[in-house]
Amino acid sequence: MIGAIAENLRTYWMVHTLLAVYTVLLAYHAWTGNRETKGVADYYVGGRNMGAIAIGLSFFATYSSTNSFVGFSGQAYSWGITWFLLIPFIVGMSFAAWVVVAPRLRQQTEEMGSLTIPDFIGFRFNSQAARVLAAVIVVFASFFYMTAVFKGIGNLLEAFLEIPYKTAIIIVYFIVVTYTVIGGFISVVKTDAVQGVIMIFAAVLLFSGTFQAAGGFEAFDVLREAPETASLFQWGGGATVPFVLGVLFAGTVKFLVEPRQLSRFYALKSRKAVRTGVVVSTLAFAFVYTLLTPIGLLARRALGGGLEDTDLVVPGLLTADGVFGPGAAAFLLVAMVAAAMSSLDSVLLVMASTAERDIIGVGRGKEMDERSIVRTTRILIAVFAGITAVIALNPPGGIVSLTAISGAMYGACFGPAILLGLYWRRGNGTAVIASFATGLGVLLLWQFTPFADALHQVFPAVVLSFAIYVAVSFAAKGEHTPIEAPAAKAT
């Protein structure tokens, strides 16, 4: 056992060195984050006093995990150019989040004393039931997303470093839990900002290496003319357009409604910071995903056909002869580890803070000192990460499908409560709960309808969820909660 470890360290010394440097950086940010954390607001949302550039990079890095660098980058291998629609979807949705959601959410959550999305829903609609149910949905949906991230990083470490998949999962668990538990939100954002810059360089390196290995622009002509790959250059050739649109919508609507993304807006030091943050975030998304999206298609030339799991495209590129040199491959692997960390830490913090504040806290029914609340949150981070690690040992689906499931749940459930809650004076707890039930019900039952093959379930789920919310809001005359209404600030 010791001999095998020593041999692995000698063989992959460059990767292990970079990982060691990266781990030291995580430890430093955990230490500084812990030092700057004075209470619950600091631990959950950085005391609402973080800079626009750091938050803009964090917003980008939080989304761009191994789901993107492994799952999204490889998907065009089987879906072809239809998958290129990812670029306008991801840029458009992220821009909309900053323009439509960020300014009002930043202002209203501060006025309400909100620290989580479920407590914003509870305060906005004066409904503890809606708050608790929203918290349950956050925890449940987050398990799908985190499983996808664990799967991506496990595949990478197994393929590149020859570390057994299960061992890789355990290593990731201990690293991400340690620095998230210690440093909280401040540590997470600082690390995300560095990781965001690393991922930008990694996207350039990943694209350029694959592009050259595939033969440059000539690769597209060769693939277009080859009988076995010609269909990939037709709309719907690799997967039907309605299905791909559904996956893309489910995977990107989370910009508008997912708690881990929206928590970045809570932390902005002012509404004016939104203008800088939107520029930083939008440029990062546009640049990086323009490079990542074609990689799967180019891999058809660089690796050849035969891969059944597109989640193995990028690991295959990293280990193939002649695609990347040792230094470039080592940097890319560490960058993808960083990408995974930047998502796992954010999701874990949101899950734990939501569970403590909006489920345990509501059930407790009385105030606790802030030190006890932070301690409970730290314990929950370790527990939730452990549960996800166990699920990831035998994941129930691929990276893209798991990501789409979590996104669809957030879009169908939280879309009306957040988007209409910010802009429409009407609405009440009953309407919110009805929209939750409708969204989840349609997502689960749509597969049994005769329209399942023609239309992705996320579209009817979102539409009907909004429709039910509006209908119930109008039906409950005089029972709406105006936006300006004061909300309770207690736990």
Residue pairs with C-beta under 8 A, 6 or more apart in sequence:
8 161
8 162
8 163
9 16
12 160
12 161
12 330
14 326
14 327
14 330
15 160
15 161
15 330
15 333
15 334
18 330
18 331
18 334
19 334
19 337
22 334
22 337
22 338
23 175
25 191
25 194
26 175
26 178
26 179
26 191
26 341
27 179
29 179
29 183
29 187
29 190
29 191
29 194
30 178
30 179
30 182
30 183
30 187
31 182
31 183
32 183
32 186
32 187
32 190
33 182
33 183
33 184
33 185
33 186
33 187
33 188
33 190
34 182
34 183
34 184
34 187
36 42
36 186
37 43
37 183
37 184
37 186
37 374
38 47
39 370
39 374
40 115
40 370
40 373
40 374
41 47
41 48
41 115
42 184
42 185
42 186
43 184
43 185
43 353
43 374
43 377
44 115
44 116
44 184
44 185
44 263
44 266
44 349
44 353
44 357
44 377
45 115
45 185
45 263
45 266
45 267
46 185
46 186
46 189
46 267
47 186
47 267
48 110
48 266
48 267
48 268
48 269
49 267
49 269
50 186
50 189
50 267
50 268
50 269
51 269
51 273
52 268
52 269
52 273
52 274
52 275
52 276
52 277
52 280
53 193
53 276
53 277
53 280
54 189
54 190
54 192
54 193
55 189
55 264
55 265
55 267
55 268
55 273
55 277
56 276
56 277
56 278
56 279
56 280
56 281
56 284
57 192
57 193
57 196
57 197
57 280
57 281
57 284
58 188
58 189
58 192
58 193
58 196
58 264
58 342
58 346
59 94
59 98
59 261
59 264
59 277
59 281
60 94
60 196
60 199
60 280
60 281
60 284
60 285
60 288
61 192
61 193
61 195
61 196
61 199
61 339
61 342
61 343
62 192
62 260
62 261
62 264
62 342
62 343
62 346
63 94
63 254
63 255
63 261
63 285
63 343
64 196
64 199
64 285
64 288
64 339
64 342
64 343
65 149
65 152
65 339
65 340
65 342
65 343
65 344
66 149
66 152
66 153
66 156
66 336
66 339
66 340
66 343
66 399
67 145
67 148
67 149
67 152
67 343
67 399
67 400
67 403
68 289
68 292
68 339
69 152
69 199
69 202
69 203
69 206
69 292
69 314
69 335
69 336
69 339
70 152
70 155
70 156
70 311
70 313
70 314
70 315
70 336
70 399
71 148
71 152
71 310
71 311
71 398
71 399
71 400
71 403
72 86
72 289
72 292
72 293
72 400
73 206
73 292
73 293
73 295
73 296
73 313
73 314
74 295
74 296
74 299
74 310
74 311
74 312
74 313
74 314
75 83
75 86
75 296
75 310
75 400
76 83
76 84
76 232
76 238
76 293
76 294
76 295
76 296
76 297
77 296
77 297
77 299
77 300
77 307
77 310
77 313
78 238
78 239
78 296
78 310
79 232
79 238
79 239
79 244
79 296
80 231
80 232
80 233
80 234
80 237
80 238
80 297
81 232
81 233
81 234
81 235
81 237
81 297
82 235
82 236
82 237
82 238
82 239
82 241
82 244
83 238
83 239
83 244
83 293
83 296
84 293
84 294
85 244
85 245
85 248
86 248
86 252
86 289
86 293
87 286
87 289
87 290
87 293
89 248
89 249
89 251
89 252
90 252
90 285
90 289
91 282
91 285
91 286
91 289
92 252
93 252
93 253
93 255
93 256
94 252
94 255
94 281
94 282
94 285
95 278
95 282
96 255
96 256
97 255
97 256
97 261
97 262
98 274
98 277
98 278
98 281
98 282
99 278
100 256
100 419
101 256
101 262
101 265
101 418
101 419
101 422
102 265
102 268
102 274
102 277
102 278
103 271
103 274
104 422
104 423
105 120
105 262
105 265
105 266
105 418
105 422
106 265
106 266
106 268
106 270
106 271
106 274
107 271
108 114
108 120
108 124
108 422
108 483
109 115
109 120
109 265
109 266
112 120
112 123
112 124
112 486
112 487
112 489
113 123
113 487
113 489
114 120
114 123
114 266
114 487
115 266
115 353
115 357
116 135
116 259
116 263
116 350
116 353
116 354
116 357
116 358
117 134
117 138
117 259
117 262
117 263
117 354
117 414
117 418
118 131
118 132
118 134
118 135
118 138
118 259
118 354
118 357
118 358
119 131
119 357
119 358
120 418
120 421
121 127
121 130
121 131
121 134
121 414
121 417
121 418
121 421
121 432
122 128
122 130
122 131
122 132
122 134
122 358
122 487
123 131
123 487
123 488
123 489
124 417
124 421
124 427
124 481
124 483
124 487
125 417
125 421
125 427
125 428
125 429
125 431
125 432
125 481
126 428
126 429
126 481
126 485
126 487
126 488
127 428
127 429
127 430
127 432
127 433
128 362
129 429
129 433
130 417
130 429
130 432
130 433
130 436
131 358
131 362
132 358
132 359
132 362
133 433
133 436
134 358
134 413
134 414
134 417
134 432
134 436
135 354
135 355
135 357
135 358
135 359
136 359
137 409
137 410
137 413
137 414
137 436
137 440
138 259
138 350
138 351
138 354
139 351
139 354
139 355
139 359
139 384
140 409
141 405
141 406
141 409
141 410
142 260
142 347
142 350
142 351
142 384
142 406
143 384
143 387
143 388
143 391
144 402
144 403
144 405
144 406
144 409
145 343
145 347
145 402
145 403
145 406
146 343
146 344
146 347
146 348
146 384
146 385
146 388
146 392
147 388
147 391
147 392
147 395
147 396
147 402
148 395
148 397
148 398
148 399
148 402
148 403
148 406
149 340
149 343
149 344
149 347
150 169
150 172
150 340
150 344
150 388
150 389
150 391
150 392
150 395
151 311
151 392
151 395
151 398
151 399
151 402
152 311
152 336
152 340
152 399
153 168
153 172
153 336
153 337
153 340
154 165
154 166
154 168
154 169
154 172
154 392
155 165
155 311
155 312
155 315
156 168
156 314
156 315
156 318
156 333
156 336
156 337
157 163
157 165
157 168
157 171
157 172
157 333
157 337
158 164
158 165
158 168
158 315
159 312
159 315
159 316
159 318
159 319
160 315
160 318
160 319
160 329
160 333
161 168
161 333
163 171
165 393
166 393
169 389
169 392
169 393
170 389
172 337
172 340
172 341
172 344
172 389
173 385
173 386
173 389
175 341
176 340
176 341
176 344
176 345
176 348
176 385
177 348
177 381
177 382
177 385
179 187
179 191
179 345
180 187
180 188
180 344
180 345
180 348
180 349
180 381
181 378
181 381
181 382
183 190
183 191
184 349
184 374
185 263
185 267
185 349
187 345
188 345
188 346
188 349
189 264
189 267
191 341
191 342
191 345
192 342
192 345
192 346
194 338
195 338
195 339
195 341
195 342
196 284
196 342
198 334
198 335
198 338
199 288
199 335
199 338
199 339
199 342
200 284
200 287
200 288
201 331
201 335
202 331
202 332
202 335
202 336
202 339
203 287
203 288
203 291
203 292
204 291
205 324
205 328
205 331
205 332
205 335
206 291
206 292
206 295
206 314
206 317
206 332
207 291
207 292
207 294
207 295
209 317
209 323
209 324
209 328
210 295
210 298
210 299
210 302
210 317
210 323
211 219
211 298
213 298
213 301
213 302
213 317
213 320
213 322
213 323
214 298
214 299
214 300
214 301
214 302
215 222
215 301
219 298
219 300
219 301
219 302
220 233
220 297
222 301
223 229
223 230
223 232
223 233
223 297
223 300
223 301
224 230
224 233
228 305
229 300
229 305
230 237
231 237
231 238
232 238
232 297
232 300
235 241
236 244
242 454
242 455
242 456
243 456
245 456
246 404
246 455
246 456
246 457
246 458
246 459
247 400
247 401
247 404
247 456
249 411
249 456
249 458
249 459
249 462
250 404
250 405
250 407
250 408
250 411
250 456
250 458
251 400
251 403
251 404
251 407
252 407
253 407
253 408
253 410
253 411
253 415
253 458
253 462
254 261
254 406
254 407
254 410
254 411
255 261
256 411
256 415
256 418
256 419
257 410
257 411
257 414
257 415
257 418
257 419
258 406
258 407
258 410
258 414
259 350
259 354
259 410
260 343
260 346
260 347
260 349
260 350
262 418
263 346
263 349
263 350
265 274
268 274
268 277
295 313
295 314
295 317
296 310
296 313
299 313
299 316
299 317
302 317
302 320
302 323
303 313
303 316
303 317
303 320
307 313
307 316
309 398
310 398
310 400
311 398
311 399
314 336
317 323
317 324
318 324
318 329
318 332
318 333
319 329
324 332
344 385
348 381
348 384
348 385
349 377
349 381
351 380
351 381
351 384
352 377
352 378
352 380
352 381
352 384
353 377
355 380
355 384
356 373
356 376
356 377
356 380
357 373
357 491
360 376
361 368
361 373
361 491
362 491
364 491
367 490
367 491
368 491
373 491
395 402
396 402
397 405
404 458
407 458
408 443
408 457
408 458
408 461
409 439
409 440
409 443
411 439
411 458
411 461
411 462
412 438
412 439
412 440
412 442
412 443
412 458
412 461
412 462
412 465
413 435
413 436
413 439
413 440
413 465
415 435
415 439
415 462
415 465
415 466
416 427
416 431
416 432
416 435
416 465
416 466
416 469
416 470
417 427
417 432
417 435
417 436
417 469
420 426
420 427
420 466
420 469
420 470
421 427
421 483
422 483
424 473
425 480
425 482
425 483
426 473
426 474
426 480
427 469
427 473
427 480
427 481
428 472
428 473
428 476
428 479
428 480
428 481
429 481
430 472
430 476
430 479
431 468
431 469
431 470
431 472
431 473
431 476
432 469
434 468
434 469
434 472
435 465
435 466
435 468
435 469
435 472
436 465
438 461
438 464
438 465
438 468
439 461
439 462
439 464
439 465
440 461
442 457
442 460
442 461
442 464
442 465
443 457
443 458
443 461
446 452
446 457
446 460
446 461
447 457
451 460
473 480
